[in-house]
Amino acid sequence: MEEAGYADGIQNVDLLWRAGPFREAAAQVAQLEFQRILGIKSELRAAPFAVWFEELANRNFDVTVGAIAAPFIDPSAYLNSWYRCGGGENHSNYCNAEFDAIMDQVDVEPDADKRYELVQQAARILDNDPPTIEFWYNRTLAAWRTCVHGIEGKNGALVHNLDRMDTVWLDGECQAQ
């Protein structure tokens, strides 16, 4: 921090978080780690769900605690949205032309192995020029009884539709148990 011109740290950083007990704990961890590691002193500011999204859209925060989500598990879905210049969820205003050029290739590459390597290149850019700080990754575990049908869990595709029940049905064994 001293080399960057902040020998005394940074004061009064607005750390916005979406109200709720889990995110409150996450915001507190972020606040403590910023202080401990970087000397950044922040003020926690809770916002209800709708207000939090409005604050994001208006860029009315210094730092926020959030989560990356995508409608399906494909790197293009979240990398473009969160890290491409002008991406719809790019609340950090990150913009890197080299990253965008690689993602342009990812989006049209039909060969899975080549696409994987391109995604790794994009990830290395983010590793060397991080627009966000990841504190944790959630693991989603789903289980259901054998009499429950219509839930597909292939190649990680289950995560996006755990709350979708219009395809689910129960056979006679469920009613008997």
Secondary structure, DSSP 8 states (H G I E B T S, - for coil): -TTTT-TT-EEEEEEEEESSHHHHHHHHHHHHHIIIII-EEEEEEEE-HHHHHHHHHTT--SEEE-----SSS-HHHHHHHHHSTT-TT-TT----HHHHHHHHHHHH---HHHHHHHHHHHHHHHHHS-SS-------------TTEES----TTTTGGGTT--TT-EE-HHHHH-
